[in-house]
Amino acid sequence: MEKNVNSLPKINEVNKKETRKIKIMQFGEGNFLRAFIDWIINSVNKANAFDGGVVVVQPMPFGRVKELNEADDLYTLYLQGLQDGKAVRQHEIIKTIQDALNPFEEYDKYLKYAESDDLQIIISNTTEAGIAFDENDTDFSKCPNSYPGKLLAFLKRRYDAKKPGLFIIPCELIDHNGATLKEVLVKLAKHNKMDAKFISWVENENKYFNTLVDRIVPGYPRNDAEQFQLDLGYQDQNMVVGEIFHLWCIDAQTTDDKKAQKANLEALKKTLGTDKAGLNVLFVDSIVPYKQRKVKILNGSHTTLVPVSYLAGIDAVKETIEDPELGKFVKEFIFDEVIPTIDIPHDQMVAYSNSVLERYMNPYVHHLLMSIALNSSTKYKERVLPSVLYNIETLKTLPKHALFSLAALMVFYKGTRLSDGAKIEISDTNTAWLDLLNGLWAQYDKDKDACKVVTGVLGFKSHWGVDLNSFDGVNEYVTASLEAIMAKGIRQAIKDIVND
C-alpha cells in the first residue's frame, strides 16, 4: 500500500527533544533565524562548545510558535546548493529550540524568563522595520507593540531581579544594528521617564553587537514538502530550506571604548564557541566593509529584481537570472551601479559578485520573489538607496537600473501583476507608504498622470530622508520608466529604457 503524508507519524513522535538550559532568547520564529541562528547553535551544541537552548519569542501577534510547540519545537533543515561545483543536498533535525511563546498571550511567562540565571544572550531578526522607536510604547503592564518596547520591558524585569546584563545581538539588516537598538532602548526608557540607574544599566551593563548575516533561506519547501516528508518518514510542517553558504560577521563597535570593544568581542566569542564547530562566524574590528558588500550586492539585487521580475511574470530568483533580459538587468545593476560604490579592491568585488550570481543559480533553491517582497519600501531604502545616492552625488551618473526598479516598485504597490492581471498580495508594515501609494494610484486612475505618482513617491522625505525630486534627472527618468511600464509592459520597457 502506497504511503501518504497524512499517514506518517509527526516529527516529535519519532524524534526526541533534547533538554538544555535556555541560554538564548530569540525574537523571531521565521524561516531565516531557524535556518541560520538556530542551526548555528545546533552545530555548536553538537561540537560540545555551547550546551545551550533557545526560547523563541514571536514578535507579532501572528506567527508560528503554536506550530513549533505542537512539534516539540523540532523541525528539519535542508541545506542544499553548489559545493565545489557539485550539487549537494543534506538535512538534519534542529533541536535547538526549547520553548516558543507568544508574548501577546503569555506576557507573564515572557517576563519570567528575565529572571533566569541561565540566560546569557538576546538575538533578534524582526525585519528592517523592527528596530524603531515607538512613542506609544508607554504601558508596560501589557505586551508592548514594538520589539524595542518588548525588550525594554524584559530588561526592566531583569534589572529589578538584580540579574546581570546580557549579550544583545540584533541581526536586522540595518546599518549599525546593535548601536541603533541600544540608542532606541535608551531613548524609549527616557521617553517613559524611567529611573536613571536603570537607564545606565541598560546602556552600560549589557553588551551590544553589530552584525551581518548572510544565507539565502527560501523557507518552507512547498513544491517538495510532500516528497521530503515521505523520504523522512514523518510529518514536518515547520521544515525549512536554506543554502549551504553561511556567513555571520560580528563587531562590538557599539561603544567608543576600544578596550571594551575588544573585551566584549572576546567574551562573546568564548561564550558561543563557534570556532570549535568550524563555522564561518567572524568576530571582526568592523563589519562595515562586509556589510556594504553583502547588503548592496546580495540583498540589494534581491530588492531590485523583485518588482521587475514579478511584474514580468517570473516567480523565483533562479528564473530571473536564467532569463536573458532580466538576468542581464540584474548583472548590469550589480557590476555597473553597485561595485563602483564600495571601497574594496575591484577583483575581490568581482569575485564576490560572481559567487552571489552562482548562489542565485542554486539548482535546489526555489526562492520565491514574494517571500522577499515583505516590507519592500523599507528594503529599497536600506539596501538600494545608498547606491543610488552614491552614483548621483559622487559618480555624477544616473543609476538607471536601480531607478527603473523604483518605478517598477511603484507599479508593484498598485497591486496588479502586469503579466496576467492577478492581484498582488502586498505585505508591508509601513502604513504611511501604503496610504501614500494608494492615494497616488487612485488619482492616477482618474487622470493617468504618471508624473504625479513619481513626484509624490520621490518627495516622501519622511521615508527616504531626502527629497529625491531634488536630484537632476531623477524625476524625469523615473517618470519615463513608469510611463513605459504602464504603456508597454515591463519587458518592453526594459528593452527601450534600461538596456539602451
N, C-alpha and C positions, 0 to 999 in steps of 0.2 A: 504493500500500500504506500502510495507516494505521500511524503510528508508535506505539511503546510505549516506556515509560520505560527498560526494560532494554536497548533497542537504542541508546540515546543514549550518547554519549561521557561520560566523567567530567569534572567541572568543571575539573580540572587538566590535562586533555588538550586543552582548547580555550582555556584562560586561563593566562597565565604568572605565576608568583610573582615579586613584587618583592623584591629583595635589599636589606636595610637593616641598619645596625648595630643590635644589640639594646640598647636603652636602658632598657627596662622589663621587670621580672619581674612576672608577674601570677599570683597564687594564685587559681585558679578558672577552669574552662573552660566553665562553664554558660551558659545562654541569656542571662542578664542582662548579664554582662560582655561577651559577644561582641556584643550588640546596643547596648551603651552605651559602655563604655570603649574597646573596640577600634574602634568606629565613630568615636568622638571622635578617636582617634589617626589613623585613616584620613583623617579630614577635615583635621586639621592638617598631615598629610603632603601631601595634595593641594594645600593652600594654601601649601606650601613654608615652613611655620612651625616644623616639628619635625624631620623627616627621621630618624625612628627606628622600630624594630620592637619586637616583644614576644615574650618567651618565656613560654609558659603552663606553669604547674605545677599538676598535678592534686592537690588537697588530700587526696583519699581514695584508697584502693586501687582503687576502681572509678571509671569516668568515661569520657570520650570522646576522650582525647588520641590514641588509636590511630586513630580515625576521622578526626580532624583531620589527622594526619600522612599518612594514606593519600590525602588530598585536597591534599597540599602546603600544608596549613593555610589553604586558600582556602574561603570559603563565601559564600553570598548572603544579604544582609539586605534584607527587605522592610519599609518604613516606610509605614504607612497610617493614615488617620484623617480627622477633620473638620478642614478648614483654611479659615477664613473662611466657614464654613457649608457648604462643599462637600466631598464625599468625594474623597480623594486617595490614590493608591497609587503608590509609587515603589520601585525596587530598585537595589542596587549590589553589586558584589563587594568584600568586605572583604579587603584584602591586608596587614593589619597584622601578623599572627602570623608569626614567622619559624621558631619551633620550639615543640614541645609535648612535655612529658615527664611521666612517672610517677615521682616520687622514691622510691617504694617499690620500684621495679625498677631505677631509674637514679640511685641516690643519689650516686655519684661524679660523674656528669655534672652533676647538680643543683648540687652544691657547687662544681664547677669554675667555674660562672658567677659565683660570688662574687669571683673573681679578675679579672673583666673591668674594663678601663679605660673601656669604653663605658657600662656600666650606671650609671643615674642614679636610677631610680625603682622602688619596690615598690608594687604595687597589689593589693588583695585584696577578695574577697567570698566568705566561707566560711560564710554564714548567721549569724543572731544568736548561735547556739551556738558559733561558730568561735573567737571571741576569749575563751579561757578558760584559766585556769591548770590544768595537769595535773601533779600531783606525781610521776607515773610517768615523765615525760619526763626521764630521767637518763642514758640510754645514747645518746650522740650518734655512736657508731660505726655506727649504723644509723638509718634514717629515723624520726624521732620521730612520734608519732601526731597530736599537736595542731598547729594552724597556728603558734601562738607557738613551739612546740618546733622546728618546721622552720625558722622564720625565725631563731631564736636560733642554731641550728647554722650557718646560712648567714652570719649576721653575724660569728660567731666565725671562720669561714674567711676572710672579707673582712678582718677586723681583723688576723689573722695574716699576711695577704698585704700588709698595710700600704697598703690601698686606702682612699679617702675614704668618709665616711658617705653615706647615701642619703636621698632624699625618700621617706618612708614614708606611704602614703595608703590607709588601710583604707576600704572602702565598706560594711561591715556595718552593718545598721540597729540599732545600739545607741547610747545616749547617749555622747557624748564618745569616739567610737570610736578616734580617734588617741591620745588621752591614756590610754585604757584599755589599748590594745595596748602602749604604752610602759611602763605600770605593770606589766603581766603579764610582759613581757620581762625587766624588771629583777628582778622577784620570782623568776622562773624561774632567772635567772642566779645570784642569791644562794642560791636553794634548792640549786643544784648547786655552790655554793662556787667559782664562777669568779673569775678574777683581778679585783681591784678596778679596775685600769686599764682592763680590757676593759669592765666594767660602766659605768664613767664614759664610755667611748667610745660604748657603746650609747645611753646616756641623753643625751649632750651633742653628739656629733658627727653624729648622724643627726637629720633634721628631720621631725617628726611632724605630721600634719594631721588635723583633724576634718572629716568630710564629710557631705553629704546628697545622695543620688542620687534622681532621680525620672524614671522612664519605665516605662510598663507594657509588659512583654515576655511575651506568651503563649507564645513558644517555637517549636518546630517545627510548621509548619502541616499537621497530619495530614490534615485534610479537603481541603486544596487542593494538597498536595505534588505529586501526580501532574500536575495541570494546570500548576502553576508550572514544573515541570521540562520539560514538553512545550513550554511557551511560551519557556523559556530556551534550550532546545536542548541541555541537558546534565543529567547526574545530579548531585544535590547532597543528600547525606544529612545535612549539617550546617546547612542553611539555617535561618534564624530570622526570626521576625516580631516587630516592635515598633510602638508608636505613634509618630507624628511628634513629639509633645511630648517635650521633654527639659529637665532642669534638674540642674546639678551645682553645689552650694554648698560652698565650702572655706574653713575658717578655720585659724589657727595657734595657737589657744588651748591648746596642749599644754605651754606653759611660762609661768611667771609674768612673764617678762621682756617687757614691752610692745615694747621696741625690737627684740628678737629676733623677736617675733611678726610685726611689720611687715616686717622684713628677709627672714624666711623665706617669707612670703607673696609678696612681690615677686619673690624668686628663683624660686619655683615658677611664678608667672605668666609670667615671662620665659622659663623653660625650656619650658613647654608650648606657649605661643603660641596659645592657644585664641581670644584676642580677634581674631587675624588671620583666623580661619576663620569669624567671625560666629556662634560657638556660645553657647548660654545657660549659660555657666560663670561663676559669680560668686565672686570672691575677696573675702570679707567679714570684718568685725571679729568677728562672731559668727554662727554658723549656728543658734543656739538657736531664735529665732522661726520661721525657715523650717522647721526640723526638727520642731518641735512641730506646726505646721500640717500638714505633709506626713504625718508618721508617724501622728498621731492620726486624721486625716481619711481620707487615701487608704489607707494601709496598715491603719489601724485598722478602717475599714469593710470592707476585704477580709477581714481576720481574723474580724470579727464576722459577716459574712454567710455565710462558707464552711460551717460546720456546719449552720446553719439551712437554707440553700438546698439543700445537698446531701442532707440528710435528707428534704427535701420533694420530691426527685426532679428537681431542677434541676442542670444540669451546668456552666453558664457564667455569668460575671458579667453580661453583657448581658441574658440571660434573666431574671436576678434583678431587675434594675431595671425591665424591661418588665412583670414580674408585678405585678398591682395590690396584693396583700397584702405580698409580700416587698419590692417597691420602696418601699412606704410604710414598712416596717420599717427599711430602710437609711436613708432620708431622715430619719426621726424620730431615729434614732440620731445622725446627724451634726448636725442642727440643734438638737436638744433636749439632747443629752448630751455633745457634743464641743465645739461652738463656744463655749459658756459657760466652758470651761476654759482658753481660750487668750487671752493678753493682746495681741490685735491688734484694731484697730478693727473693729466689727461688720460694716460694709459690705464691708470687704476680705475678711473671713471668709466672708460670704455669697457674694461673687463667686467666691472660690476654690472653695468647696464646690460651687457650681453648675457650675464648669468641670470638677471631678472627676466629677460625675454625667454630664456630657456626654462625657467621655473614656470612661466606662463604656459609653456607648451607641455607641462606635465601630463602624460597620457592618462593618468588615473584621476586627475582632479577636474571635476566639472564645476568650476567656480562660477556660480550664477551671478549675473550682474545685479539682480535685485537684492542679493544678500550683501552687496557692497553699497547699495544706494541709500541705506539708512543715514539720515542727517547729512545729506549731500551738500546742503547750503553751508554748514559749518566746515565740512571736509574740504570743500573748494577753497574756502578762506584760509584754512590752516595748511593745506597741502600744496595748493596750486598758486594762490595769490602771491606768495613771496617770489616765485619765479617770474610771474607776470610783472611785478613791480621792478625787479632787478633788470629784466630785459628793457623795460621802458626807461627807467631812471639812469641806469649805469651803462647798458649796452646801446641805448638810444635806438631801439628797434621794437616793432610791434610783434609780440609772440602770437602769431596767427592761429596756431593750433590750440593754444590754451584759451584764447578769446573766442574762437569758434566753439569750443566746448562749453564756454559760459553761455553763449547763445543757445546751444542745444540744451543746456541745463534749464534755461528759462522755459523752453518748449516742453521739456520733460515734466516740469511742475504745472504745466497746463493740464496734465492728467490724461492725455490721449496718445496712444502709441501710433506714430505716423505710418508704420509699415502695414498695420492691419486695422487700425481704428479701435483697438482694445483699450479698456480703461487701465490706467497705471495706478497701482495701489501705492500712493505716496506715504512714506513713513518718515516724519521729521518732527522733532520736538521744538523746533524754532517757530513758535506760533506767529511771531511778528513777520517772519519771512513768508509763511504760508498766507497770512492775511494780505500782505503786500501783493504777492503774485496772484492771488485770487481776484483782488480788486483790479489789478492791471489787465489781466486776461479778460475779465468781464467787460472792461472798457474797450479792449481790442476787438472783441466780438461785435461791438457796435460800430466802431469807426475804422477798423483794420489798419490802425496806425502803429507799426512796429516800433517806431522811434519812441513813443510814449512808454511802451513796456521797457525798452532798453534803458531809457533815461531814468525811469523810476528805480530799476534794479541797480544800475550803476551808482545812483545817487543815494543808496541806502547806507548812509555813512555810519549809522549806529551798528551796522553789521560788519562792514568792510574796514572801518576805522579811517576811511578816506573816501572822498567823492571821486569815483573812478571816471566821472564825466570830465574831470578837470585835466585829464591827460590827452594831449593832441592825438587825434585819430582813433581813439578807443571807441567812442560812441558811434562814430561813422562806420567803423569796421564791424562792430558787434551788431549794429542795426542792419547792415547789409547782409550779414550772416543769417540773422534771424529771418529777414525777408526771404532770402533764398531757401532756407529750410522750409518755411511755411508754403512757399510758392512751388518749389520744385521737388521737395523731399530731401532727406538728409544725404543720400548718396550723390545726387547730382550737385547738391550744394558743396559737398567736399571736393568734387572734381573742379567746379567752377571757381571756388573761392580759396580753398586751402592749398591744394596741390597745383598751384598755377606755375 
